[in-house]
Amino acid sequence: IGNDKWTIVNIWGPKCPLCIEEIPTLVFFHEEHFENDAMVLGIALDFPSFAYAKIDDVNNVVDDFLIEYPMLLSDGEVASKLGAKSLKGTPTNLIFNPQGKLVDEHVGLITKEELEKIIVR
């Protein structure tokens, strides 16, 4: 995962208010780091059911926020499939080091400063 970069896997829902609030931070972080050391990967699911999100809802958010990082669809099982704990809420950010090891799991809003601290370990 991440092609030798830190990878932030953002599990979010297009109808989740906190997820929408967090997106500008992730867009900025991705743009600032993608060429060098880190990237964001979005995984959208329905909120609050944790079923698959509707593609039109996801596309609207991607267009509104000019999201350029990769975006996938999944359901609430995605966190455990990626080696994390069961999904407790959205947004959830799973942080993988450049070797692909899950090193942090953050439920709730994450700030740029928190992301920066993690990738300079």
DSSP file with accessible surface (Angstrom, degrees, kcal/mol):
  #  RESIDUE AA STRUCTURE BP1 BP2  ACC     N-H-->O    O-->H-N    N-H-->O    O-->H-N    TCO  KAPPA ALPHA  PHI   PSI    X-CA   Y-CA   Z-CA
    1    1 A I              0   0   91      0, 0.0     3,-0.4     0, 0.0     4,-0.2   0.000 360.0 360.0 360.0 134.3    0.0    0.0    0.0
    2    2 A G        -     0   0    9      1,-0.2     3,-0.5     2,-0.1     6,-0.0   0.393 360.0-104.7  87.1  -6.3    1.2    3.5   -0.8
    3    3 A N  S    S-     0   0  148      1,-0.3    -1,-0.2    96,-0.0     3,-0.1   0.940  88.7 -38.9  50.9  55.5    4.2    2.6   -3.1
    4    4 A D  S    S+     0   0  137     94,-0.6     2,-0.3    -3,-0.4    -1,-0.3   0.724 120.5 108.8  67.2  23.9    6.8    3.4   -0.4
    5    5 A K  S    S-     0   0   38     -3,-0.5    33,-0.3    -4,-0.2    -1,-0.2  -0.902  81.3 -95.8-120.8 157.0    4.9    6.5    0.9
    6    6 A W  E     -a   38   0A  31     31,-2.7    33,-2.1    -2,-0.3     2,-0.5  -0.491  45.9-153.5 -61.0 138.8    2.9    7.1    4.1
    7    7 A T  E     -aB  39  96A   1     89,-2.5    89,-2.9    31,-0.2     2,-0.7  -0.982  13.7-161.7-128.0 123.6   -0.7    6.3    3.2
    8    8 A I  E     -aB  40  95A   0     31,-2.7    33,-2.9    -2,-0.5     2,-0.8  -0.913   9.3-160.2-101.3 112.5   -3.7    7.8    5.0
    9    9 A V  E     -aB  41  94A   0     85,-3.2    85,-2.6    -2,-0.7     2,-0.7  -0.866   8.8-160.3 -95.6 108.9   -6.7    5.7    4.3
   10   10 A N  E     -aB  42  93A   0     31,-2.7    33,-3.1    -2,-0.8     2,-0.6  -0.825   4.8-164.2 -96.5 111.7   -9.7    8.0    5.0
   11   11 A I  E     +aB  43  92A   0     81,-3.5    81,-2.2    -2,-0.7     2,-0.3  -0.872  31.4 148.9 -96.3 119.3  -12.9    6.1    5.6
   12   12 A W  E     -a   44   0A   0     31,-2.2    33,-2.4    -2,-0.6    -2,-0.0  -0.885  41.4-129.5-146.4 169.7  -15.7    8.6    5.3
   13   13 A G    >   -     0   0    0     -2,-0.3     3,-1.8    31,-0.2     7,-0.2  -0.993  17.8-135.2-130.3 137.5  -19.4    9.1    4.3
   14   14 A P  T 3  S+     0   0   14      0, 0.0    32,-0.1     0, 0.0    -1,-0.1   0.675 109.6  45.9 -66.3 -13.3  -20.7   11.7    1.9
   15   15 A K  T 3  S+     0   0  116      4,-0.0    31,-0.1     5,-0.0    42,-0.0   0.234  86.8 106.3-110.9  15.2  -23.6   12.4    4.4
   16   16 A C    <>  -     0   0    3     -3,-1.8     4,-2.1     1,-0.2     5,-0.2  -0.835  59.7-154.1 -95.9 113.0  -21.4   12.5    7.4
   17   17 A P  H  > S+     0   0   97      0, 0.0     4,-2.2     0, 0.0    -1,-0.2   0.892  94.1  48.4 -56.9 -43.2  -21.0   16.2    8.6
   18   18 A L  H  > S+     0   0   78      1,-0.2     4,-1.7     2,-0.2     5,-0.1   0.879 109.5  54.1 -66.2 -34.8  -17.6   15.6   10.3
   19   19 A C  H  > S+     0   0    0      2,-0.2     4,-1.3     1,-0.2    -1,-0.2   0.928 109.1  47.4 -62.4 -44.9  -16.3   13.8    7.3
   20   20 A I  H  < S+     0   0   46     -4,-2.1     3,-0.4     1,-0.2    -2,-0.2   0.907 110.0  53.4 -64.2 -39.0  -17.2   16.7    5.1
   21   21 A E  H  < S+     0   0  123     -4,-2.2     4,-0.4     1,-0.2    -1,-0.2   0.858 109.8  49.0 -63.6 -32.7  -15.6   19.1    7.5
   22   22 A E  H >X S+     0   0    2     -4,-1.7     4,-1.7     1,-0.2     3,-0.7   0.741  88.7  84.4 -80.3 -23.4  -12.3   17.0    7.4
   23   23 A I  H 3X S+     0   0    0     -4,-1.3     4,-2.9    -3,-0.4     5,-0.3   0.875  83.9  55.2 -55.3 -46.2  -12.0   16.8    3.6
   24   24 A P  H 3> S+     0   0   65      0, 0.0     4,-2.5     0, 0.0    -1,-0.3   0.901 107.5  52.2 -56.9 -36.3  -10.3   20.2    3.0
   25   25 A T  H <> S+     0   0   44     -3,-0.7     4,-2.6    -4,-0.4    -2,-0.2   0.932 112.5  44.5 -61.7 -45.0   -7.5   19.1    5.5
   26   26 A L  H  X S+     0   0    0     -4,-1.7     4,-2.8     2,-0.2     5,-0.2   0.894 111.8  52.1 -69.5 -39.1   -7.0   15.9    3.6
   27   27 A V  H  X S+     0   0   16     -4,-2.9     4,-2.5     2,-0.2     5,-0.2   0.949 113.6  44.3 -61.0 -47.7   -7.1   17.5    0.2
   28   28 A F  H  X S+     0   0  104     -4,-2.5     4,-2.4    -5,-0.3    -2,-0.2   0.929 113.6  50.1 -62.9 -45.7   -4.4   20.0    1.3
   29   29 A F  H  X S+     0   0    0     -4,-2.6     4,-1.9    -5,-0.2     5,-0.2   0.935 112.1  47.9 -59.5 -46.2   -2.3   17.3    3.0
   30   30 A H  H  X S+     0   0   13     -4,-2.8     4,-2.7     1,-0.2    -2,-0.2   0.938 112.4  48.3 -61.0 -47.9   -2.4   15.2   -0.1
   31   31 A E  H  < S+     0   0  103     -4,-2.5     4,-0.4     1,-0.2    -1,-0.2   0.885 114.1  47.3 -60.8 -38.0   -1.5   18.0   -2.5
   32   32 A E  H  < S+     0   0   85     -4,-2.4    -1,-0.2    -5,-0.2    -2,-0.2   0.811 125.7  25.9 -73.9 -30.7    1.4   19.1   -0.2
   33   33 A H  H >X>S+     0   0   16     -4,-1.9     3,-1.7    -5,-0.2     5,-1.6   0.619  91.4  92.6-111.6 -16.4    2.9   15.6    0.3
   34   34 A F  T 3<5S+     0   0   78     -4,-2.7    -3,-0.1     1,-0.3    -2,-0.1   0.861  86.2  52.2 -56.5 -40.2    1.9   13.4   -2.7
   35   35 A E  T 345S+     0   0  153     -4,-0.4    -1,-0.3    -5,-0.2    -2,-0.1   0.748 126.4  17.5 -68.0 -20.9    5.0   14.1   -4.8
   36   36 A N  T <45S-     0   0  130     -3,-1.7    -2,-0.2     2,-0.2    -3,-0.1   0.821 128.5 -12.9-117.6 -63.4    7.4   13.2   -1.9
   37   37 A D  T  <5S+     0   0   63     -4,-1.4   -31,-2.7     1,-0.2     2,-0.3   0.533 105.2  32.6-135.0  -7.5    6.4   11.2    1.1
   38   38 A A  E   < -a    6   0A   0     -5,-1.6     2,-0.3   -33,-0.3    -2,-0.2  -0.994  46.0-172.4-155.1 157.5    2.6   10.7    1.7
   39   39 A M  E     -a    7   0A  23    -33,-2.1   -31,-2.7    -2,-0.3     2,-0.4  -0.960  19.0-129.4-146.6 162.8   -0.7   10.2    0.0
   40   40 A V  E     -a    8   0A   0     -2,-0.3     2,-0.4   -33,-0.2   -31,-0.2  -0.922  14.4-168.5-113.7 142.0   -4.4   10.0    0.9
   41   41 A L  E     -a    9   0A  29    -33,-2.9   -31,-2.7    -2,-0.4     2,-0.4  -0.995  14.3-148.3-127.7 121.2   -6.7    7.3   -0.3
   42   42 A G  E     -ac  10  71A   0     28,-2.9    30,-2.5    -2,-0.4     2,-0.5  -0.747  11.9-171.6 -92.6 139.3  -10.4    7.8    0.3
   43   43 A I  E     -ac  11  72A   8    -33,-3.1   -31,-2.2    -2,-0.4     2,-0.3  -0.958  14.7-157.9-128.4 110.8  -12.9    5.0    0.9
   44   44 A A  E     +ac  12  73A   0     28,-3.2    30,-2.2    -2,-0.5     9,-0.5  -0.698  18.0 164.2 -93.7 140.3  -16.5    6.1    0.9
   45   45 A L  B     -E   52   0B   0    -33,-2.4     7,-0.2    -2,-0.3     2,-0.2  -0.914  43.7 -81.9-142.6 168.8  -19.4    4.3    2.5
   46   46 A D     >  -     0   0   34      5,-3.4     4,-1.9    28,-0.3     7,-0.1  -0.518  50.6-114.6 -74.8 141.2  -22.9    5.2    3.5
   47   47 A F  T  4 S+     0   0   67      1,-0.2   -32,-0.0    -2,-0.2    42,-0.0  -0.981  88.6   2.5-118.5 128.2  -23.4    7.1    6.7
   48   48 A P  T  4 S+     0   0  101      0, 0.0    -1,-0.2     0, 0.0    -2,-0.1  -0.971 130.4  52.4-101.3   6.7  -24.9    6.1    9.1
   49   49 A S  T  4 S-     0   0   71      1,-0.1    -2,-0.2     3,-0.1    27,-0.1   0.721  86.5-138.3 -76.7 -20.7  -25.6    2.5    7.8
   50   50 A F     <  +     0   0   53     -4,-1.9    26,-2.8     1,-0.2    27,-0.2   0.671  61.3 128.8  64.6  19.7  -22.0    1.7    6.8
   51   51 A A  S    S-     0   0   48     24,-0.2    -5,-3.4     1,-0.2    -1,-0.2  -0.260  75.4 -58.6 -83.6-176.2  -23.4    0.1    3.6
   52   52 A Y  B     -E   45   0B 129     -7,-0.2    -7,-0.2    21,-0.1    -1,-0.2  -0.442  60.3-120.8 -66.0 138.2  -22.0    1.0    0.2
   53   53 A A        -     0   0    8     21,-0.5     2,-0.5    -9,-0.5    -7,-0.1  -0.378  28.3-101.0 -74.1 157.5  -22.3    4.7   -0.5
   54   54 A K    >>  -     0   0  135      1,-0.1     4,-2.0    -9,-0.1     3,-0.5  -0.690  26.2-136.5 -80.2 129.3  -24.3    5.9   -3.5
   55   55 A I  H 3> S+     0   0   88     -2,-0.5     4,-3.0     1,-0.3     5,-0.2   0.848 102.5  56.1 -58.8 -35.9  -21.8    6.8   -6.3
   56   56 A D  H 3> S+     0   0  114      1,-0.2     4,-2.1     2,-0.2    -1,-0.3   0.906 107.1  49.4 -64.2 -40.2  -23.7   10.0   -7.2
   57   57 A D  H <> S+     0   0   38     -3,-0.5     4,-1.6     2,-0.2    -1,-0.2   0.913 113.7  46.4 -63.4 -42.4  -23.3   11.3   -3.6
   58   58 A V  H  X S+     0   0    2     -4,-2.0     4,-2.8     1,-0.2    -2,-0.2   0.943 111.3  51.0 -65.4 -47.5  -19.6   10.5   -3.6
   59   59 A N  H  X S+     0   0   70     -4,-3.0     4,-2.7     1,-0.2     5,-0.2   0.874 106.5  55.4 -60.3 -36.8  -19.1   12.1   -7.0
   60   60 A N  H  X S+     0   0   91     -4,-2.1     4,-2.7    -5,-0.2    -1,-0.2   0.924 111.0  43.8 -62.1 -42.9  -20.8   15.3   -5.8
   61   61 A V  H  X S+     0   0   13     -4,-1.6     4,-2.3     2,-0.2     6,-0.2   0.929 112.6  52.2 -68.4 -43.5  -18.5   15.6   -2.8
   62   62 A V  H  X>S+     0   0   27     -4,-2.8     5,-2.0     1,-0.2     4,-0.6   0.932 114.5  43.3 -57.5 -45.2  -15.4   14.8   -5.0
   63   63 A D  H ><5S+     0   0  107     -4,-2.7     3,-0.7    -5,-0.2    -2,-0.2   0.926 112.5  52.1 -67.1 -43.8  -16.4   17.5   -7.5
   64   64 A D  H 3<5S+     0   0  127     -4,-2.7    -1,-0.2     1,-0.2    -2,-0.2   0.857 120.0  33.8 -61.9 -36.5  -17.3   20.1   -4.8
   65   65 A F  H 3<5S-     0   0   65     -4,-2.3    -1,-0.2    -5,-0.2    -2,-0.2   0.345 103.8-124.7-103.7   5.9  -14.0   19.7   -3.0
   66   66 A L  T <<5 -     0   0  129     -3,-0.7     2,-0.3    -4,-0.6    -3,-0.2   0.898  37.7-169.3  51.9  46.1  -11.8   19.1   -6.1
   67   67 A I      < +     0   0   14     -5,-2.0    -1,-0.2    -6,-0.2     4,-0.1  -0.527  17.7 175.6 -70.7 125.5  -10.5   15.8   -4.5
   68   68 A E        +     0   0  150     -2,-0.3    -1,-0.2    -3,-0.2     3,-0.1   0.488  47.4  97.1-109.3  -8.5   -7.6   14.5   -6.5
   69   69 A Y  S    S-     0   0    8      1,-0.1   -28,-0.1   -30,-0.0   -42,-0.0  -0.449  90.1 -81.9 -79.9 157.2   -6.6   11.5   -4.4
   70   70 A P        -     0   0   61      0, 0.0   -28,-2.9     0, 0.0     2,-0.4  -0.257  46.0-157.9 -58.8 146.0   -7.9    8.1   -5.3
   71   71 A M  E     +c   42   0A  48    -30,-0.2     2,-0.3    -3,-0.1   -28,-0.2  -0.995  12.4 177.9-132.1 130.1  -11.4    7.2   -4.1
   72   72 A L  E     -c   43   0A  92    -30,-2.5   -28,-3.2    -2,-0.4     2,-0.4  -0.823  22.1-129.4-122.3 164.7  -13.0    3.8   -3.6
   73   73 A L  E     +c   44   0A  61     -2,-0.3     2,-0.3   -30,-0.2   -28,-0.2  -0.915  39.3 139.8-112.6 143.8  -16.3    2.5   -2.4
   74   74 A S        -     0   0   15    -30,-2.2   -21,-0.5    -2,-0.4   -28,-0.3  -0.876  39.5-109.0-157.8-168.9  -16.8   -0.1    0.3
   75   75 A D    >   -     0   0   39     -2,-0.3     3,-2.0   -23,-0.1   -24,-0.2  -0.603  51.4 -74.5-122.9-172.4  -18.9   -1.0    3.3
   76   76 A G  T 3  S+     0   0   14    -26,-2.8    11,-0.7     1,-0.3     3,-0.4   0.594 120.5  69.6 -65.1 -10.5  -18.3   -1.0    7.1
   77   77 A E  T 3> S+     0   0  111    -27,-0.2     4,-2.0     1,-0.2    -1,-0.3   0.578  73.8  91.5 -80.3  -8.9  -16.1   -4.2    6.9
   78   78 A V  H <> S+     0   0   12     -3,-2.0     4,-1.3     1,-0.2     6,-0.2   0.867  79.4  55.1 -60.0 -39.2  -13.3   -2.3    5.1
   79   79 A A  H >4>S+     0   0    0     -3,-0.4     5,-2.5     1,-0.2     3,-0.7   0.954 111.0  43.6 -61.8 -49.2  -11.4   -1.3    8.3
   80   80 A S  H >45S+     0   0   47     -4,-0.4     3,-1.5     1,-0.2    -1,-0.2   0.863 109.8  57.4 -66.6 -31.6  -11.1   -4.9    9.5
   81   81 A K  H 3<5S+     0   0  148     -4,-2.0    -1,-0.2     1,-0.3    -2,-0.2   0.782 105.5  52.0 -67.4 -24.1  -10.2   -6.1    6.0
   82   82 A L  T <<5S-     0   0   57     -4,-1.3    -1,-0.3    -3,-0.7    -2,-0.2   0.310 128.8 -97.3 -93.3   7.0   -7.3   -3.6    6.1
   83   83 A G  T < 5S+     0   0   61     -3,-1.5    -3,-0.2     1,-0.3    -2,-0.1   0.550  86.8 116.9  93.5   7.6   -6.1   -5.0    9.4
   84   84 A A  S   <S-     0   0   14     -5,-2.5    -1,-0.3    -6,-0.2     3,-0.1  -0.387  72.0 -81.4 -96.8-179.4   -7.7   -2.4   11.7
   85   85 A K        -     0   0  137      1,-0.2    -1,-0.2    -2,-0.1    -3,-0.1  -0.242  67.3 -69.8 -71.3 168.3  -10.3   -2.8   14.4
   86   86 A S        -     0   0   86      1,-0.1     2,-0.2    -7,-0.1    -1,-0.2  -0.327  65.6 -91.0 -58.8 143.6  -13.9   -2.9   13.5
   87   87 A L        +     0   0   20    -11,-0.7    -1,-0.1     1,-0.2     3,-0.1  -0.388  45.2 177.5 -62.9 124.9  -15.2    0.4   12.2
   88   88 A K        -     0   0  144      1,-0.4     2,-0.3    -2,-0.2    -1,-0.2   0.643  59.3 -34.0-101.9 -23.1  -16.6    2.5   15.1
   89   89 A G  S    S-     0   0   16     19,-0.0    -1,-0.4   -78,-0.0    19,-0.1  -0.981  73.7 -55.6 179.3 174.2  -17.5    5.7   13.3
   90   90 A T  S    S+     0   0   15     -2,-0.3   -72,-0.2     1,-0.1   -78,-0.1  -0.951  99.7  39.6-124.4 146.2  -16.7    8.1   10.5
   91   91 A P  S    S+     0   0    0      0, 0.0    17,-3.5     0, 0.0     2,-0.4   0.567  73.0 167.5 -75.8 150.2  -14.4    9.7    9.7
   92   92 A T  E     -BD  11 107A   1    -81,-2.2   -81,-3.5    15,-0.2     2,-0.5  -1.000  17.1-160.5-126.2 132.0  -11.8    7.0   10.5
   93   93 A N  E     -BD  10 106A   0     13,-3.0    13,-3.0    -2,-0.4     2,-0.5  -0.971   0.8-163.0-116.2 121.4   -8.2    7.4    9.2
   94   94 A L  E     -BD   9 105A   0    -85,-2.6   -85,-3.2    -2,-0.5     2,-0.6  -0.911  11.6-153.2-100.9 126.8   -5.9    4.4    9.0
   95   95 A I  E     -BD   8 104A   0      9,-2.9     8,-3.1    -2,-0.5     9,-1.3  -0.903  10.5-171.4-109.2 121.5   -2.3    5.4    8.8
   96   96 A F  E     -BD   7 102A  11    -89,-2.9   -89,-2.5    -2,-0.6     6,-0.2  -0.916  18.9-130.8-110.3 135.8    0.1    3.0    7.0
   97   97 A N    >   -     0   0   24      4,-2.6     3,-2.6    -2,-0.4   -92,-0.2  -0.204  39.7 -89.9 -75.6 173.8    3.9    3.6    7.1
   98   98 A P  T 3  S+     0   0   28      0, 0.0   -94,-0.6     0, 0.0   -93,-0.2   0.732 128.5  58.5 -60.2 -19.9    5.9    3.4    3.8
   99   99 A Q  T 3  S-     0   0  154      2,-0.1   -97,-0.1   -95,-0.1   -93,-0.1   0.443 121.4-107.3 -86.9  -1.0    6.5   -0.3    4.4
  100  100 A G  S <  S+     0   0   27     -3,-2.6     2,-0.4     1,-0.3   -98,-0.1   0.560  72.3 140.7  88.9  11.2    2.7   -0.9    4.4
  101  101 A K        -     0   0  141   -100,-0.1    -4,-2.6     1,-0.0     2,-0.5  -0.717  57.2-120.0 -90.2 133.0    2.3   -1.5    8.1
  102  102 A L  E     +D   96   0A  46     -2,-0.4    -6,-0.3    -6,-0.2     3,-0.1  -0.574  41.8 164.5 -68.9 118.9   -0.7   -0.1    9.9
  103  103 A V  E     +     0   0A  43     -8,-3.1     2,-0.3    -2,-0.5    -7,-0.2   0.548  57.0  22.3-116.6 -12.3    0.7    2.2   12.6
  104  104 A D  E     -D   95   0A  45     -9,-1.3    -9,-2.9     2,-0.0     2,-0.4  -0.987  50.1-163.5-157.4 147.4   -2.2    4.4   13.7
  105  105 A E  E     -D   94   0A  49     -2,-0.3     2,-0.5   -11,-0.2   -11,-0.2  -0.981  14.9-173.1-134.3 115.8   -6.0    4.3   13.7
  106  106 A H  E     -D   93   0A  41    -13,-3.0   -13,-3.0    -2,-0.4     2,-0.5  -0.950   6.5-164.7-120.6 115.2   -7.7    7.6   14.3
  107  107 A V  E     +D   92   0A  72     -2,-0.5   -15,-0.2   -15,-0.2     2,-0.2  -0.849  61.4  17.6 -98.3 129.8  -11.5    7.9   14.8
  108  108 A G  S    S-     0   0   20    -17,-3.5   -15,-0.1    -2,-0.5    -2,-0.1  -0.445 111.4 -16.6 103.2 179.6  -12.9   11.4   14.4
  109  109 A L        -     0   0   62     -2,-0.2     2,-0.4   -19,-0.1    -2,-0.1  -0.280  59.9-158.9 -57.7 138.6  -11.6   14.5   12.9
  110  110 A I        -     0   0    4     -4,-0.1     2,-0.2   -18,-0.0   -85,-0.1  -0.951   7.8-140.9-119.4 143.2   -7.8   14.6   12.2
  111  111 A T     >  -     0   0   57     -2,-0.4     4,-2.2     1,-0.1     5,-0.2  -0.619  23.3-115.2 -99.5 163.4   -5.8   17.8   11.8
  112  112 A K  H  > S+     0   0   48      1,-0.2     4,-2.8    -2,-0.2     5,-0.2   0.893 118.0  55.7 -60.8 -39.0   -3.0   18.5    9.5
  113  113 A E  H  > S+     0   0  127      1,-0.2     4,-2.2     2,-0.2    -1,-0.2   0.901 106.5  49.3 -63.0 -41.4   -0.7   18.9   12.5
  114  114 A E  H  > S+     0   0   74      2,-0.2     4,-1.8     1,-0.2    -1,-0.2   0.920 112.1  48.7 -64.0 -42.2   -1.6   15.4   13.8
  115  115 A L  H  X S+     0   0    1     -4,-2.2     4,-2.1     1,-0.2    -2,-0.2   0.926 110.0  51.6 -62.5 -43.5   -0.9   14.0   10.3
  116  116 A E  H  X S+     0   0   43     -4,-2.8     4,-0.9     1,-0.2    -1,-0.2   0.905 108.2  51.7 -60.8 -41.8    2.4   15.8   10.1
  117  117 A K  H  < S+     0   0  156     -4,-2.2     3,-0.4     1,-0.2    -1,-0.2   0.886 109.5  51.0 -62.7 -38.5    3.5   14.4   13.5
  118  118 A I  H >< S+     0   0   14     -4,-1.8     3,-1.3     1,-0.2    -2,-0.2   0.930 109.0  48.4 -67.4 -42.5    2.7   10.9   12.4
  119  119 A I  H 3< S+     0   0   12     -4,-2.1    -1,-0.2     1,-0.3    -2,-0.2   0.609 104.5  59.6 -81.6  -6.1    4.6   10.9    9.2
  120  120 A V  T 3<        0   0  108     -4,-0.9    -1,-0.3    -3,-0.4    -2,-0.2   0.344 360.0 360.0 -98.7   9.3    7.8   12.4   10.8
  121  121 A R    <         0   0  169     -3,-1.3    -3,-0.1    -4,-0.1    -4,-0.0  -0.172 360.0 360.0 -55.1 360.0    8.2    9.4   13.2
